[in-house]
Amino acid sequence: MAAAEGCVAGAADTMSKTIVLMGAPGAGKGTQARLLQERMHLPQISTGDIFRALKHADTPLAKEVRDIMQRGQLVPDEVTIQLVKERTAKDDCKDGYILDGFPRTPAQAASLDNLAAEQGKQIVPIQIEVPYDLLEKRMTGRRNCPVCNEIYNIYFKPPRHDNVCDLHPEAQLVHRADDNSETVRKRLATYEEQTRPLLDYYDSKGLLRVVDGDRDTESIYRDVEATVKDE
Ligand code: AMP
């Protein structure tokens, strides 16, 4: 992977940031990305959410993406990279943005280096580290509100009333199709094989910051926000 110029941590305090939330599926990237979006007013770009939004589209690409997700595999790099390029070119990204679920392969990381250099952005990769044996329960127990996207967990953060959002009691919570035990195990294997090596990649460039993700949401957030502001 070629190291791109112009995106070295600490190079320029005035540079806007590409915050990259990293970590295994179930580590809590989505929860932290939502909080950063709300409190730091930066757009959250979740490639998983974008692919899930294709759920009802009746095109060959949408069908292919649905099948890939159901198998716990990754959508091809060309499709994913193009999507991130287009989304991050929008006006709301000019002061920085948060990536949740991208990059996931060496080719995606290389393209992000180039993109950040072109956009004059500093990459801030933050790993949310969670013990491996917690991840499966975090994913199989996960439920989302279809209205506000709040993330619950039947084991760790249950809603006040069974299967409905605390803020939108009219809405039944949704269990993601790929959060079943079989797909979860495949997603974890895909992560180990294709995405975990990116932690070493960013670490070797001196960019990676690690936050302990085995705590309550607010404690994790305090560290994530402090890391973003420090860099
Ligand atoms: P997530 O919500 O981030 O766990 O993503 C759900 C699924 O979307 C993944 O298991 C992949 O099938 C697909 N996906 C999300 N982000 C990417 C990416 N950066 N590259 C390839 N596939 C992705």
Residues whose N, C-alpha, C, O or C-beta is under 5 A from the ligand:
A	BS01	AMP	P25 T47 G48 D49 F51 I68 M69 G72 Q73 L74 V75 T80 D100 G101 F102 P103 R104
